Amino acid sequence: MKWLAPIVLAVVGTLSAQADAAPAYGARLEGFEYPHPVKLFGFRSQGQALEMAYMDVAPTAPPNGRTAVLLHGKNFCGATWEATIAVLTGAGFRVIAPDQVGFCKSSKPRGYQFSFHQLAHNTAALLDAAGVGRAVVIGHSMGGMLATRFALDHPDRVERLVLVNPIGLEDWQAKGVPYATLDALFEGEKRTTHESIKAYQARFYYNGDWKPEYQRWVDMLAGMYAGPGGDIVAWNQAQATDMLYAQPVVHEFPVLRVPTVLMIGGKDRTAPGANRAPPDVAATLGDYPRLGREAADAIPGATLVEFPGLGHSPQVEAPEVFHPALLKALDAAPR
């Protein structure tokens, strides 16, 4: 079997080369370039000095006097909105895209009580500092839950609410997903790899159809786990997962009092915690076509925009389909 040795060595060498090629970034995403200059908003919260990183991008067309605030998901950063920022600024919007505390280029506190109320409060304080009163608030994935909470807590500041494949359209705990301790979630987060992120995103975000342009966003997320601050990244991610599970917003949809648009990729089956649920429960979770329609029925006056052939990230998967629909939903036009 000596002939196996070159093959084994070749495979090991290939895997090593792939591992070496995967980037590693700092805990605050040092080394990863954002598409626009990053500013820092310093503030005190829960007894400590913190910073929120954000992009504040001016219109590239004649200003329309409106501001769009883009809220990222759990596995995303402000930078993931790159194409959307270009479209909105090209339509005359000022765009603010923050990284929430615990994510991406913002502070990674070890001791912090993560709640959607707190993150909404932080975001409102950032907008105060930036001189923004009312805004269009656009939230994707976990950012959809945060955008909903922001609209519930600060309705006078929301010109329009846009929820892009928001998670939280169902209450996983009420549906039978078992609780997981923070320690268990942390251990799970520490097992995150470049390969596991890519496999998850390929399956849920892009319906199994992988394109080279998606790789940048895998590298962005995986690089934080792989870098020297990987433990605090994993800890904050575990805290965020606990927040998603324990703080549902779906029950408050009927009391939303802002104009709301739901933009739903019909191939999405994202359901945090489904992997620890009994099979019969897991099979019922993440049915976005049904969940989107139920949410539209529950939110007074909501508009539902469906993309039947798209997954969890329609703005990345098919920007040529998503962005015209977004501008139409905002009563805006490209210039």
Summary of the structure (lengths in Angstrom):
residues: 335
radius of gyration: 19.9
end to end distance: 66.8
largest distance: 73.6
contacts: 1130
relative contact order: 0.15
helix: 46%
strand: 15%
